[in-house]
Amino acid sequence: MSIDFALKQKAIQLRLEGKSYTDILRQLQLKSKGTLSVWFRDLKLPPETKRLLKNNTARAFARGFFEFNKNRTARIRSENEVSYQKGIREVGTITHRELLLIGAALYWGEGTKFERIQGTPSVVFTNSDPEMIRVFLRFIRLILKIKEERIRSGINLYDAKKITISRRYWSDVTKLPKERFYISQLVSRASAGKRDKRRLPYGTLSLRISNREEFYRIKGMVAGLAQN
């Protein structure tokens, strides 16, 4: 029996078992699909083999699609990381003036601009993002030069069971003593069930400074941004 005949018989057997051309070439270490086409030219496939081929083709497509998605996901993650690191480099080290502009812009978006008819207006900045809170505190401490004891903090908490853990969390973020944090709001039982507590597990934080001059100073910074 010649080698070609033995290979042909083996190839036919594999084909009858529902193997694809690619599987047969790999298993028999052949290089040309044309050779298989010649060998299978007069081969009549029974219904069971056709069913196996159809199923195998579907599985191969699914594997290929999965591998494509896997590779695409890895590529996208890599591209995202490159863009992320590029953004970090583009910012670089923030100067004193840049911190002033950033603080003013943050207050423009998240600060209280309401001027009381009676009483002293307060600088009030509220957010749930710990990194944003840290940046705004840098603005308060380095640009406004507010003394630590004048910074008050209120926690808008939506889960009354987490008062202690929330105080500890925001104290770690702000480096302010835990006793400085008061609970400014507790949502009622009726509305608590409608709120997804996972979105704001530590509530939102309000930084408050009761100082008329600093309130109008920041409003002036915001006006300066708007006029540019």
N, CA, C and O of each residue as an XYZ file, in Angstrom:
912
protein
N       0.854     -1.191      0.000
C       0.000      0.000      0.000
C       0.894      1.247      0.000
O       1.768      1.387      0.855
N       0.670      2.148     -0.962
C       1.502      3.337     -1.050
C       1.149      4.305      0.059
O       0.075      4.232      0.658
N       2.100      5.240      0.327
C       1.870      6.228      1.373
C       0.685      7.110      1.015
O      -0.140      7.412      1.877
N       0.584      7.543     -0.283
C      -0.511      8.411     -0.714
C      -1.850      7.727     -0.546
O      -2.830      8.355     -0.144
N      -1.896      6.416     -0.858
C      -3.161      5.689     -0.745
C      -3.568      5.574      0.719
O      -4.743      5.720      1.055
N      -2.587      5.310      1.595
C      -2.865      5.193      3.020
C      -3.369      6.532      3.571
O      -4.304      6.575      4.371
N      -2.728      7.626      3.127
C      -3.159      8.947      3.564
C      -4.554      9.272      3.053
O      -5.375      9.859      3.757
N      -4.803      8.872      1.803
C      -6.109      9.143      1.214
C      -7.196      8.413      1.991
O      -8.250      8.980      2.279
N      -6.930      7.131      2.334
C      -7.928      6.350      3.070
C      -8.160      6.947      4.458
O      -9.287      6.993      4.952
N      -7.072      7.399      5.073
C      -7.204      8.011      6.385
C      -7.984      9.321      6.282
O      -8.830      9.616      7.126
N      -7.692     10.106      5.238
C      -8.394     11.375      5.031
C      -9.881     11.146      4.813
O     -10.715     11.868      5.359
N     -10.213     10.131      4.007
C     -11.622      9.818      3.750
C     -12.314      9.412      5.040
O     -13.444      9.823      5.303
N     -11.631      8.601      5.844
C     -12.208      8.168      7.116
C     -12.502      9.362      8.033
O     -13.552      9.436      8.672
N     -11.539     10.293      8.076
C     -11.719     11.492      8.906
C     -12.862     12.352      8.380
O     -13.625     12.935      9.151
N     -12.968     12.422      7.049
C     -14.047     13.203      6.458
C     -15.398     12.600      6.806
O     -16.344     13.327      7.111
N     -15.493     11.279      6.762
C     -16.737     10.593      7.111
C     -17.079     10.774      8.591
O     -18.235     10.658      8.995
N     -16.060     11.057      9.378
C     -16.283     11.311     10.806
C     -16.728     12.745     11.064
O     -16.985     13.133     12.204
N     -16.817     13.533      9.981
C     -17.295     14.905     10.113
C     -16.210     15.929     10.319
O     -16.499     17.052     10.732
N     -14.935     15.569     10.038
C     -13.832     16.503     10.218
C     -13.781     17.500      9.059
O     -14.096     17.159      7.919
N     -13.383     18.728      9.364
C     -13.257     19.752      8.333
C     -11.949     19.566      7.565
O     -11.067     18.815      7.982
N     -11.842     20.272      6.425
C     -10.597     20.229      5.659
C      -9.409     20.667      6.523
O      -8.340     20.057      6.491
N      -9.622     21.732      7.291
C      -8.542     22.262      8.129
C      -8.091     21.243      9.158
O      -6.893     21.065      9.378
N      -9.056     20.565      9.798
C      -8.718     19.541     10.796
C      -7.936     18.397     10.163
O      -6.964     17.902     10.734
N      -8.378     17.980      8.966
C      -7.713     16.854      8.290
C      -6.295     17.228      7.876
O      -5.367     16.441      8.061
N      -6.121     18.429      7.316
C      -4.783     18.878      6.927
C      -3.849     18.921      8.129
O      -2.692     18.511      8.043
N      -4.356     19.414      9.236
C      -3.515     19.519     10.433
C      -3.183     18.136     10.991
O      -2.045     17.882     11.385
N      -4.170     17.246     11.025
C      -3.951     15.932     11.619
C      -3.033     15.060     10.769
O      -2.224     14.300     11.302
N      -3.160     15.171      9.432
C      -2.335     14.340      8.540
C      -1.082     15.079      8.056
O      -0.287     14.546      7.282
N      -0.928     16.328      8.537
C       0.245     17.132      8.171
C       0.357     17.326      6.658
O       1.442     17.235      6.084
N      -0.772     17.593      6.035
C      -0.819     17.896      4.614
C      -0.853     19.410      4.424
O      -1.188     20.145      5.353
N      -0.510     19.875      3.233
C      -0.406     21.307      3.003
C      -1.469     21.865      2.058
O      -1.752     23.063      2.091
N      -2.056     21.023      1.225
C      -2.928     21.530      0.175
C      -4.357     21.033      0.325
O      -4.605     19.830      0.409
N      -5.297     21.982      0.356
C      -6.703     21.610      0.343
C      -7.105     21.062     -1.018
O      -8.086     20.328     -1.138
N      -6.329     21.430     -2.054
C      -6.609     20.903     -3.394
C      -6.486     19.399     -3.434
O      -7.265     18.728     -4.112
N      -5.506     18.853     -2.706
C      -5.333     17.397     -2.653
C      -6.566     16.746     -2.068
O      -7.042     15.731     -2.575
N      -7.085     17.331     -0.999
C      -8.289     16.770     -0.378
C      -9.483     16.879     -1.308
O     -10.316     15.974     -1.362
N      -9.571     17.979     -2.040
C     -10.686     18.148     -2.976
C     -10.693     17.046     -4.027
O     -11.752     16.546     -4.407
N      -9.506     16.672     -4.492
C      -9.391     15.588     -5.477
C      -9.797     14.270     -4.845
O     -10.535     13.493     -5.450
N      -9.317     14.007     -3.622
C      -9.609     12.743     -2.951
C     -11.096     12.604     -2.622
O     -11.642     11.500     -2.637
N     -11.746     13.734     -2.324
C     -13.144     13.669     -1.910
C     -14.120     13.936     -3.051
O     -15.327     14.035     -2.833
N     -13.588     14.051     -4.273
C     -14.412     14.463     -5.402
C     -15.598     13.546     -5.604
O     -16.700     14.027     -5.867
N     -15.410     12.239     -5.489
C     -16.499     11.285     -5.723
C     -17.065     10.718     -4.426
O     -17.825      9.749     -4.443
N     -16.690     11.331     -3.297
C     -17.120     10.814     -1.991
C     -18.562     11.248     -1.708
O     -18.879     12.437     -1.739
N     -19.418     10.283     -1.436
C     -20.814     10.540     -1.097
C     -20.943     10.526      0.422
O     -20.690      9.507      1.066
N     -21.328     11.634      0.974
C     -21.431     11.735      2.420
C     -22.809     11.314      2.897
O     -23.817     11.811      2.394
N     -22.867     10.409      3.859
C     -24.164     10.002      4.412
C     -24.765     11.131      5.245
O     -24.053     12.052      5.643
N     -26.078     11.067      5.513
C     -26.745     12.135      6.283
C     -26.098     12.410      7.648
O     -26.007     13.564      8.067
N     -25.649     11.359      8.337
C     -25.048     11.542      9.655
C     -23.770     12.367      9.575
O     -23.503     13.209     10.432
N     -22.968     12.105      8.509
C     -21.730     12.864      8.325
C     -22.032     14.329      8.026
O     -21.361     15.228      8.533
N     -23.056     14.558      7.193
C     -23.441     15.938      6.885
C     -23.873     16.681      8.151
O     -23.573     17.861      8.335
N     -24.590     15.952      9.020
C     -25.016     16.574     10.277
C     -23.806     16.906     11.148
O     -23.748     17.982     11.743
N     -22.835     15.986     11.227
C     -21.625     16.217     12.009
C     -20.832     17.399     11.467
O     -20.332     18.234     12.220
N     -20.730     17.450     10.117
C     -20.005     18.555      9.494
C     -20.664     19.897      9.811
O     -19.990     20.889     10.084
N     -21.998     19.903      9.767
C     -22.723     21.135     10.053
C     -22.496     21.579     11.494
O     -22.256     22.754     11.769
N     -22.577     20.601     12.418
C     -22.367     20.913     13.834
C     -20.929     21.364     14.100
O     -20.693     22.316     14.843
N     -19.978     20.669     13.487
C     -18.569     21.012     13.669
C     -18.256     22.399     13.111
O     -17.488     23.164     13.694
N     -18.875     22.702     11.960
C     -18.667     24.026     11.359
C     -19.210     25.113     12.271
O     -18.592     26.165     12.440
N     -20.389     24.845     12.865
C     -20.991     25.824     13.776
C     -20.113     26.029     15.008
O     -19.925     27.155     15.470
N     -19.573     24.914     15.539
C     -18.703     25.022     16.709
C     -17.408     25.760     16.366
O     -16.917     26.571     17.151
N     -16.867     25.468     15.188
C     -15.633     26.135     14.756
C     -15.862     27.633     14.600
O     -15.024     28.453     14.974
N     -17.033     27.968     14.031
C     -17.361     29.386     13.878
C     -17.482     30.058     15.243
O     -17.003     31.174     15.445
N     -18.137     29.351     16.187
C     -18.301     29.902     17.530
C     -16.947     30.086     18.204
O     -16.705     31.099     18.861
N     -16.051     29.085     18.037
C     -14.710     29.210     18.619
C     -13.953     30.368     17.999
O     -13.286     31.136     18.692
N     -14.065     30.483     16.681
C     -13.384     31.573     15.996
C     -13.920     32.927     16.418
O     -13.163     33.879     16.608
N     -15.255     33.004     16.564
C     -15.875     34.252     16.977
C     -15.453     34.612     18.396
O     -15.172     35.772     18.699
N     -15.412     33.594     19.266
C     -14.976     33.815     20.652
C     -13.528     34.296     20.694
O     -13.187     35.222     21.430
N     -12.672     33.642     19.880
C     -11.263     34.019     19.851
C     -11.099     35.435     19.293
O     -10.266     36.211     19.760
N     -11.916     35.753     18.281
C     -11.880     37.102     17.709
C     -12.242     38.142     18.763
O     -11.562     39.157     18.915
N     -13.328     37.869     19.488
C     -13.762     38.802     20.525
C     -12.726     38.916     21.636
O     -12.483     40.000     22.164
N     -12.119     37.784     21.982
C     -11.094     37.782     23.022
C      -9.902     38.638     22.606
O      -9.412     39.454     23.387
N      -9.440     38.446     21.368
C      -8.310     39.222     20.858
C      -8.675     40.703     20.727
O      -7.872     41.587     21.027
N      -9.914     40.951     20.266
C     -10.362     42.338     20.108
C     -10.439     43.029     21.470
O     -10.038     44.185     21.606
N     -10.954     42.320     22.476
C     -11.045     42.891     23.814
C      -9.661     43.218     24.360
O      -9.452     44.280     24.947
N      -8.708     42.292     24.161
C      -7.338     42.518     24.634
C      -6.720     43.721     23.924
O      -6.026     44.526     24.545
N      -6.977     43.839     22.613
C      -6.437     44.969     21.851
C      -7.028     46.285     22.335
O      -6.312     47.273     22.500
N      -8.343     46.293     22.562
C      -9.012     47.512     23.019
C      -8.496     47.918     24.399
O      -8.272     49.100     24.660
N      -8.310     46.938     25.276
C      -7.783     47.248     26.609
C      -6.392     47.844     26.517
O      -6.063     48.790     27.233
N      -5.581     47.289     25.636
C      -4.225     47.800     25.443
C      -4.258     49.228     24.911
O      -3.514     50.087     25.382
N      -5.127     49.480     23.924
C      -5.252     50.825     23.371
C      -5.761     51.809     24.428
O      -5.310     52.952     24.502
N      -6.716     51.337     25.248
C      -7.247     52.199     26.305
C      -6.159     52.584     27.305
O      -6.085     53.733     27.741
N      -5.317     51.617     27.663
C      -4.246     51.888     28.622
C      -3.235     52.872     28.051
O      -2.738     53.741     28.767
N      -2.929     52.737     26.754
C      -2.008     53.676     26.102
C      -2.591     55.089     26.152
O      -1.883     56.044     26.473
N      -3.885     55.221     25.835
C      -4.536     56.533     25.860
C      -4.584     57.096     27.279
O      -4.385     58.291     27.493
N      -4.855     56.209     28.252
C      -4.922     56.621     29.661
C      -3.581     57.182     30.121
O      -3.530     58.247     30.735
N      -2.493     56.464     29.825
C      -1.157     56.918     30.224
C      -0.769     58.202     29.489
O      -0.078     59.057     30.042
N      -1.221     58.327     28.237
C      -0.958     59.559     27.474
C      -1.622     60.750     28.154
O      -1.033     61.826     28.262
N      -2.870     60.542     28.615
C      -3.584     61.618     29.303
C      -2.873     62.051     30.573
O      -2.785     63.245     30.859
N      -2.363     61.088     31.340
C      -1.626     61.405     32.563
C      -0.394     62.250     32.242
O      -0.109     63.235     32.923
N       0.334     61.848     31.188
C       1.547     62.594     30.813
C       1.205     64.006     30.336
O       1.944     64.954     30.599
N       0.074     64.135     29.631
C      -0.319     65.448     29.112
C      -0.620     66.434     30.239
O      -0.355     67.629     30.104
N      -1.170     65.943     31.346
C      -1.448     66.827     32.481
C      -0.144     67.206     33.187
O       0.089     68.378     33.483
N       0.691     66.220     33.452
C       1.963     66.510     34.108
C       1.767     67.064     35.509
O       0.788     66.737     36.178
N       2.690     67.895     35.950
C       2.624     68.505     37.274
C       1.789     69.774     37.228
O       2.034     70.650     36.399
N       0.807     69.879     38.111
C      -0.093     71.026     38.138
C       0.560     72.188     38.882
O       1.050     72.022     39.999
N       0.564     73.355     38.262
C       1.136     74.548     38.875
C       0.135     75.186     39.837
O      -1.029     74.788     39.889
N       0.591     76.164     40.584
C      -0.264     76.888     41.528
C      -1.434     77.552     40.795
O      -2.582     77.456     41.230
N      -1.136     78.217     39.691
C      -2.198     78.885     38.930
C      -3.184     77.870     38.361
O      -4.394     78.097     38.380
N      -2.670     76.753     37.857
C      -3.560     75.724     37.305
C      -4.470     75.150     38.383
O      -5.639     74.870     38.117
N      -3.952     74.972     39.592
C      -4.786     74.485     40.686
C      -5.884     75.490     41.010
O      -7.011     75.105     41.319
N      -5.556     76.781     40.939
C      -6.568     77.819     41.157
C      -7.686     77.699     40.119
O      -8.866     77.751     40.467
N      -7.320     77.540     38.865
C      -8.315     77.433     37.791
C      -9.144     76.150     37.933
O     -10.355     76.159     37.716
N      -8.482     75.056     38.298
C      -9.199     73.786     38.479
C     -10.199     73.903     39.619
O     -11.349     73.482     39.491
N      -9.756     74.480     40.745
C     -10.660     74.642     41.890
C     -11.853     75.508     41.553
O     -12.981     75.202     41.939
N     -11.604     76.593     40.833
C     -12.702     77.477     40.436
C     -13.678     76.752     39.511
O     -14.894     76.883     39.654
N     -13.139     75.989     38.566
C     -14.002     75.255     37.627
C     -14.814     74.189     38.354
O     -15.989     73.986     38.049
N     -14.189     73.506     39.318
C     -14.927     72.500     40.094
C     -16.061     73.160     40.875
O     -17.174     72.639     40.924
N     -15.774     74.298     41.477
C     -16.820     74.975     42.257
C     -17.926     75.488     41.338
O     -19.098     75.485     41.712
N     -17.560     75.921     40.158
C     -18.539     76.362     39.163
C     -19.554     75.241     38.891
O     -20.756     75.480     38.770
N     -19.032     74.019     38.799
C     -19.915     72.896     38.486
C     -20.613     72.296     39.692
O     -21.775     71.901     39.595
N     -19.917     72.218     40.848
C     -20.442     71.460     41.982
C     -20.637     72.285     43.255
O     -21.062     71.743     44.275
N     -20.335     73.583     43.213
C     -20.441     74.406     44.418
C     -21.741     75.179     44.498
O     -22.436     75.361     43.498
N     -22.062     75.633     45.704
C     -23.260     76.430     45.929
C     -22.989     77.899     45.602
O     -22.058     78.501     46.138
N     -23.806     78.466     44.725
C     -23.650     79.881     44.345
C     -24.714     80.774     44.987
O     -24.764     81.979     44.743
N     -25.565     80.155     45.813
C     -26.698     80.876     46.405
C     -26.214     81.910     47.414
O     -25.430     81.592     48.308
N     -26.678     83.135     47.271
C     -26.336     84.209     48.202
C     -27.490     84.407     49.178
O     -28.597     84.765     48.776
N     -27.231     84.178     50.438
C     -28.280     84.329     51.448
C     -28.693     85.796     51.596
O     -27.872     86.711     51.538
N     -29.990     85.975     51.787
C     -30.497     87.328     52.057
C     -30.074     87.749     53.459
O     -29.722     88.904     53.697
N     -30.114     86.787     54.384
C     -29.661     87.026     55.743
C     -28.603     85.982     56.099
O     -28.658     84.846     55.629
N     -27.656     86.372     56.920
C     -26.632     85.438     57.346
C     -25.416     85.492     56.433
O     -25.418     86.150     55.393
N     -24.379     84.780     56.857
C     -23.112     84.775     56.126
C     -23.143     83.723     55.030
O     -23.446     82.564     55.316
N     -22.839     84.081     53.779
C     -22.782     83.068     52.706
C     -21.631     82.100     52.967
O     -20.600     82.480     53.522
N     -21.818     80.864     52.566
C     -20.816     79.832     52.819
C     -20.323     79.219     51.513
O     -21.061     79.098     50.535
N     -19.050     78.838     51.533
C     -18.488     78.048     50.441
C     -18.907     76.607     50.692
O     -18.503     76.016     51.693
N     -19.708     76.033     49.803
C     -20.191     74.661     49.974
C     -19.943     73.881     48.685
O     -20.422     74.258     47.615
N     -19.192     72.796     48.803
C     -18.855     71.958     47.644
C     -19.287     70.539     47.959
O     -18.882     69.975     48.975
N     -20.112     69.953     47.088
C     -20.680     68.628     47.351
C     -20.397     67.677     46.202
O     -20.613     68.013     45.038
N     -19.911     66.482     46.540
C     -19.686     65.463     45.517
C     -19.480     64.106     46.189
O     -19.237     64.026     47.393
N     -19.581     63.048     45.398
C     -19.373     61.698     45.924
C     -18.059     61.082     45.449
O     -17.685     59.997     45.896
N     -17.350     61.775     44.535
C     -16.100     61.255     43.988
C     -14.951     61.608     44.925
O     -14.633     62.788     45.078
N     -14.320     60.620     45.556
C     -13.250     60.918     46.518
C     -12.063     61.640     45.902
O     -11.440     62.468     46.567
N     -11.733     61.346     44.640
C     -10.606     62.023     43.997
C     -10.917     63.494     43.746
O     -10.047     64.353     43.893
N     -12.162     63.781     43.368
C     -12.553     65.172     43.160
C     -12.522     65.925     44.483
O     -12.095     67.079     44.536
N     -12.971     65.278     45.542
C     -12.937     65.887     46.872
C     -11.503     66.212     47.263
O     -11.230     67.286     47.800
N     -10.576     65.276     46.994
C      -9.169     65.514     47.333
C      -8.598     66.709     46.576
O      -7.869     67.523     47.143
N      -8.937     66.806     45.284
C      -8.427     67.920     44.474
C      -8.996     69.248     44.989
O      -8.270     70.236     45.096
N     -10.287     69.269     45.305
C     -10.881     70.520     45.782
C     -10.306     70.910     47.138
O     -10.158     72.097     47.429
N      -9.981     69.923     47.972
C      -9.357     70.225     49.253
C      -7.960     70.815     49.060
O      -7.535     71.671     49.836
N      -7.251     70.362     48.038
C      -5.956     70.985     47.725
C      -6.159     72.458     47.386
O      -5.375     73.313     47.800
N      -7.211     72.744     46.636
C      -7.555     74.123     46.290
C      -7.850     74.931     47.558
O      -7.383     76.060     47.701
N      -8.626     74.348     48.474
C      -8.975     75.037     49.718
C      -7.730     75.310     50.561
O      -7.553     76.399     51.106
N      -6.881     74.302     50.652
C      -5.734     74.402     51.555
C      -4.585     75.230     50.967
O      -3.952     76.011     51.678
N      -4.320     75.057     49.673
C      -3.152     75.700     49.079
C      -3.452     77.048     48.428
O      -2.610     77.946     48.440
N      -4.643     77.189     47.863
C      -4.987     78.448     47.186
C      -5.708     79.398     48.147
O      -5.305     80.549     48.309
N      -6.773     78.909     48.778
C      -7.512     79.767     49.704
C      -6.813     79.880     51.057
O      -7.026     80.830     51.810
N      -5.965     78.876     51.345
C      -5.215     78.852     52.615
C      -6.148     78.883     53.829
O      -5.905     79.603     54.798
N      -7.207     78.095     53.757
C      -8.156     77.977     54.857
C      -7.568     77.087     55.948
O      -7.015     76.028     55.653
N      -7.684     77.508     57.193
C      -7.185     76.710     58.308
C      -8.039     75.461     58.483
O      -9.248     75.482     58.248
N      -7.396     74.373     58.899
C      -8.065     73.079     58.994
C      -9.311     73.131     59.879
O     -10.335     72.542     59.534
N      -9.237     73.824     61.006
C     -10.365     73.827     61.940
C     -11.590     74.551     61.396
O     -12.678     74.443     61.962
N     -11.418     75.291     60.297
C     -12.556     76.010     59.715
C     -13.263     75.205     58.629
O     -14.294     75.634     58.109
N     -12.720     74.053     58.290
C     -13.341     73.209     57.267
C     -14.312     72.255     57.938
O     -13.908     71.414     58.741
N     -15.587     72.382     57.613
C     -16.610     71.479     58.151
C     -17.047     70.524     57.051
O     -16.941     70.825     55.862
N     -17.535     69.376     57.472
C     -17.908     68.347     56.495
C     -19.237     67.713     56.864
O     -19.435     67.264     57.993
N     -20.144     67.682     55.898
C     -21.434     67.033     56.099
C     -21.584     65.846     55.168
O     -21.233     65.920     53.990
N     -22.102     64.760     55.697
C     -22.302     63.546     54.898
C     -23.784     63.397     54.601
O     -24.605     63.310     55.514
N     -24.122     63.370     53.319
C     -25.495     63.058     52.905
C     -25.572     61.550     52.760
O     -25.121     60.998     51.757
N     -26.132     60.891     53.739
C     -26.081     59.434     53.801
C     -27.448     58.831     53.505
O     -28.470     59.318     53.988
N     -27.455     57.760     52.704
C     -28.708     57.127     52.298
C     -28.920     55.772     52.964
O     -29.885     55.071     52.661
N     -28.020     55.407     53.869
C     -28.168     54.159     54.606
C     -27.765     54.435     56.053
O     -26.579     54.556     56.361
N     -28.755     54.534     56.936
C     -28.513     54.925     58.327
C     -27.603     53.945     59.061
O     -27.031     54.288     60.096
N     -27.466     52.741     58.538
C     -26.638     51.734     59.203
C     -25.143     51.971     58.978
O     -24.309     51.337     59.624
N     -24.807     52.883     58.065
C     -23.406     53.056     57.685
C     -22.809     54.373     58.166
O     -21.848     54.868     57.576
N     -23.363     54.942     59.222
C     -22.857     56.222     59.719
C     -21.398     56.105     60.132
O     -20.575     56.929     59.731
N     -21.069     55.106     60.918
C     -19.699     54.939     61.417
C     -18.712     54.677     60.293
O     -17.658     55.309     60.227
N     -19.050     53.746     59.407
C     -18.133     53.395     58.314
C     -17.978     54.553     57.329
O     -16.906     54.731     56.752
N     -19.044     55.348     57.130
C     -18.965     56.488     56.219
C     -18.072     57.577     56.799
O     -17.274     58.183     56.085
N     -18.212     57.822     58.103
C     -17.339     58.810     58.748
C     -15.875     58.393     58.616
O     -15.010     59.215     58.316
N     -15.612     57.119     58.841
C     -14.244     56.622     58.736
C     -13.720     56.761     57.311
O     -12.573     57.154     57.100
N     -14.569     56.435     56.332
C     -14.166     56.505     54.923
C     -13.808     57.933     54.518
O     -12.738     58.174     53.959
N     -14.717     58.894     54.806
C     -14.474     60.270     54.381
C     -13.360     60.928     55.187
O     -12.687     61.829     54.689
N     -13.163     60.492     56.411
C     -12.037     60.986     57.194
C     -10.724     60.570     56.555
O      -9.769     61.346     56.517
N     -10.679     59.342     56.053
C      -9.472     58.864     55.374
C      -9.234     59.626     54.070
O      -8.091     59.919     53.721
N     -10.309     59.945     53.352
C     -10.190     60.679     52.081
C      -9.706     62.106     52.316
O      -8.820     62.590     51.612
N     -10.287     62.776     53.304
C     -10.041     64.205     53.499
C      -8.920     64.518     54.479
O      -8.391     65.630     54.492
N      -8.554     63.522     55.310
C      -7.577     63.725     56.393
C      -8.111     64.691     57.454
O      -7.342     65.349     58.155
N      -9.433     64.762     57.559
C     -10.070     65.535     58.611
C     -10.503     64.582     59.721
O     -10.817     63.426     59.440
N     -10.528     65.039     60.979
C     -10.921     64.150     62.084
C     -12.365     63.672     61.951
O     -13.225     64.407     61.466
N     -12.626     62.447     62.379
C     -13.959     61.845     62.219
C     -15.044     62.643     62.920
O     -16.174     62.707     62.436
N     -14.717     63.256     64.057
C     -15.739     64.008     64.787
C     -16.152     65.280     64.060
O     -17.121     65.929     64.455
N     -15.427     65.647     63.000
C     -15.746     66.844     62.216
C     -16.914     66.590     61.245
O     -17.459     67.533     60.673
N     -17.293     65.322     61.062
C     -18.319     64.988     60.070
C     -19.681     64.847     60.730
O     -19.862     64.039     61.641
N     -20.627     65.632     60.266
C     -21.993     65.512     60.746
C     -22.852     64.888     59.656
O     -22.548     65.026     58.471
N     -23.908     64.213     60.042
C     -24.821     63.601     59.090
C     -25.904     64.624     58.772
O     -26.726     64.967     59.622
N     -25.890     65.097     57.551
C     -26.783     66.189     57.176
C     -28.125     65.721     56.644
O     -29.067     66.507     56.553
N     -28.219     64.422     56.285
C     -29.492     63.965     55.734
C     -29.562     62.454     55.813
O     -28.604     61.756     55.479
N     -30.703     61.956     56.258
C     -30.984     60.524     56.233
C     -32.273     60.334     55.456
O     -33.306     60.898     55.817
N     -32.224     59.536     54.381
C     -33.394     59.334     53.537
C     -34.425     58.515     54.293
O     -34.072     57.602     55.039
N     -35.688     58.834     54.108
C     -36.768     58.132     54.803
C     -36.863     56.680     54.350
O     -36.365     56.315     53.286
N     -37.503     55.867     55.164
C     -37.683     54.447     54.822
C     -38.436     54.278     53.506
O     -38.152     53.368     52.728
N     -39.393     55.161     53.271
C     -40.211     55.041     52.057
C     -39.377     55.197     50.800
O     -39.581     54.473     49.825
N     -38.425     56.148     50.813
C     -37.618     56.371     49.616
C     -36.358     55.520     49.594
O     -35.764     55.320     48.535
N     -35.942     55.014     50.759
C     -34.707     54.223     50.825
C     -34.798     52.967     49.972
O     -33.814     52.541     49.368
N     -35.997     52.373     49.929
C     -36.147     51.144     49.161
C     -36.077     51.358     47.669
O     -35.855     50.406     46.921
N     -36.261     52.593     47.214
C     -36.221     52.899     45.789
C     -34.829     53.301     45.312
O     -34.603     53.404     44.106
N     -33.894     53.531     46.231
C     -32.562     54.016     45.882
C     -31.567     52.861     45.871
O     -31.545     52.050     46.797
N     -30.761     52.785     44.847
C     -29.736     51.753     44.760
C     -28.561     52.160     45.645
O     -27.782     53.038     45.276
N     -28.431     51.532     46.798
C     -27.404     51.910     47.763
C     -25.992     51.586     47.269
O     -25.014     52.156     47.753
N     -25.894     50.679     46.315
C     -24.573     50.321     45.805
C     -23.928     51.463     45.037
O     -22.704     51.499     44.913
N     -24.713     52.393     44.520
C     -24.167     53.502     43.733
C     -23.434     54.501     44.621
O     -22.418     55.066     44.216
N     -23.945     54.717     45.826
C     -23.323     55.668     46.750
C     -23.215     55.007     48.129
O     -23.937     55.378     49.054
N     -22.324     54.039     48.263
C     -22.232     53.281     49.520
C     -21.825     54.136     50.713
O     -22.148     53.794     51.851
N     -21.108     55.264     50.472
C     -20.675     56.134     51.565
C     -21.388     57.491     51.533
O     -20.995     58.422     52.236
N     -22.428     57.591     50.720
C     -23.147     58.851     50.605
C     -22.344     59.885     49.823
O     -21.371     59.547     49.150
N     -22.755     61.138     49.917
C     -22.014     62.243     49.292
C     -21.466     63.143     50.397
O     -22.018     63.211     51.495
N     -20.372     63.829     50.082
C     -19.723     64.678     51.072
C     -19.881     66.146     50.707
O     -19.716     66.525     49.547
N     -20.201     66.969     51.695
C     -20.260     68.416     51.508
C     -19.162     69.061     52.345
O     -19.103     68.886     53.562
N     -18.298     69.808     51.673
C     -17.285     70.601     52.360
C     -17.840     72.010     52.526
O     -18.316     72.612     51.564
N     -17.779     72.531     53.737
C     -18.396     73.828     54.017
C     -17.410     74.746     54.743
O     -16.749     74.341     55.699
N     -17.330     75.988     54.269
C     -16.517     77.013     54.917
C     -17.383     78.261     55.045
O     -17.783     78.846     54.039
N     -17.672     78.668     56.271
C     -18.494     79.862     56.492
C     -17.588     81.091     56.445
O     -17.011     81.495     57.454
N     -17.479     81.668     55.266
C     -16.612     82.828     55.100
C     -17.119     83.649     53.921
O     -17.063     83.202     52.775
N     -17.604     84.828     54.201
C     -18.177     85.690     53.162
C     -17.145     86.098     52.108
O     -17.426     86.074     50.910
N     -15.947     86.473     52.569
C     -14.927     86.949     51.633
C     -14.479     85.852     50.676
O     -14.320     86.099     49.480
N     -14.274     84.638     51.192
C     -13.841     83.534     50.325
C     -14.953     83.115     49.370
O     -14.686     82.703     48.241
N     -16.216     83.222     49.830
C     -17.358     82.901     48.964
C     -17.347     83.810     47.736
O     -17.471     83.338     46.607
N     -17.198     85.127     47.965
C     -17.207     86.059     46.836
C     -15.909     85.989     46.036
O     -15.899     86.279     44.840
N     -14.841     85.613     46.679
C     -13.578     85.430     45.951
C     -13.714     84.317     44.922
O     -13.292     84.469     43.775
N     -14.305     83.193     45.335
C     -14.489     82.078     44.399
C     -15.484     82.457     43.307
O     -15.289     82.108     42.143
N     -16.545     83.167     43.674
C     -17.502     83.620     42.655
C     -16.801     84.502     41.626
O     -17.118     84.449     40.438
N     -15.842     85.317     42.089
C     -15.073     86.136     41.159
C     -14.213     85.284     40.244
O     -14.080     85.590     39.059
N     -13.618     84.204     40.783
C     -12.824     83.292     39.958
C     -13.697     82.676     38.868
O     -13.294     82.589     37.708
N     -14.893     82.253     39.255
C     -15.819     81.659     38.292
C     -16.194     82.668     37.218
O     -16.252     82.328     36.036
N     -16.453     83.926     37.630
C     -16.768     84.983     36.663
C     -15.590     85.205     35.714
O     -15.771     85.432     34.518
N     -14.364     85.135     36.282
C     -13.174     85.294     35.446
C     -13.072     84.208     34.405
O     -12.688     84.467     33.265
N     -13.415     82.987     34.792
C     -13.412     81.884     33.801
C     -14.451     82.147     32.715
O     -14.190     81.945     31.529
N     -15.624     82.598     33.133
C     -16.715     82.814     32.181
C     -16.398     83.933     31.197
O     -16.860     83.903     30.056
N     -15.617     84.915     31.625
C     -15.339     86.072     30.794
C     -14.190     85.836     29.817
O     -13.964     86.656     28.927
N     -13.467     84.740     29.968
C     -12.349     84.465     29.061
C     -12.848     83.922     27.730
O     -12.046     83.633     26.842
